[in-house]
Amino acid sequence: MKTKIAGIGKYLPKRVVTNQELTTYMDTTNEWIIERTGIEERRYAEKHKETTTTMAAAAARIAIERAGITPEDIDFIIFATLSPDYYFPGCGVLLQRELGLTKTEIGALDIRNQCTGFVYGLSVADQFIKTGMYKNILLVGSEMHSMGLDFSDEGRAVTVIFGDGAGAVVLQPTTKENQGILNTVLHSDGTHAEELAMINPGSHGGYHLGTEKFGYPDPSIPGGVFVTQKMVDDNMLTPNMTGQLVFKNAVVKFPEVIKEGLAKAGLEKEAIDLLVPHQANLRISQFVQKVMGLPDEKVVNNIQKYGNTTAASIPIALCEAFEDGRINEGDLVCLAAFGSGFTWGSVLVRW
């Protein structure tokens, strides 16, 4: 028994935000952004009308239709995001409700692995499918970054990178020879957890973080305060990233985890028909492509159009490649991601 991708869908908001538009909010240029990230534009969801959950539902409906099933056939939901509608509950149950599946009372699992969320989600779903526990798993990656970005000069290094969107797949069991997920490889190293993170708001209370940039609670109030005035005044409620450190780790771990997956399957890099990397930075993807020795036609890059959509980037890119006819039955597709945590992983799937 293996796990196959039976249906795939994506959703991208209509609003296109160019690099030129960002220059009206912060001190940057189109050339500066392209040189460092490769990004030319990204999508932003419509405020007050779209959320992480509604975008996920739009992508999910397409995936379900392409799988040839109905929403009622879904027996488990896995939702990967770092930008949930609420701090809690997670988006899994909100998606269940949005799809009208509350009567079936199926389980819903939320995954918080940021850029590797979709890869981790595939690994979890694969185990459920192979053991026979579930037969139609809906796995979604969805992000609405635009609601949490800092559009000042201080936040530009992070803000210019991220965009909104969602991707979804329906996973089913298959006994067909030469089809399905061959293996998944997952890794993490929390040494540099704070170097790519959104620290506040949180329940840490400044403990063991050793710096006031993480916003200590008011000591006069028992138990502290989740959000303090200091956090607001000092602009502490936005993501932070040490870009060079992330880049140096990513270009090492990406090729390592791809090669590890290939070795587990007894395959060489030449066997890859299509590599779909997490769309973190075009320079990272190009570096990985060079290390792996893969030609352009074997690598998917769409960060130029959509920016970094974190947990949604792999399913969006995979869906786009599928829709463009770049994936054929029997192709060996490799998915790989690296991101906050640090966490990284790969998936080998025979289409």
Summary of the structure (lengths in Angstrom):
residues: 351
radius of gyration: 19.9
end to end distance: 14.7
largest distance: 65.2
contacts: 1255
relative contact order: 0.19
helix: 39%
strand: 23%
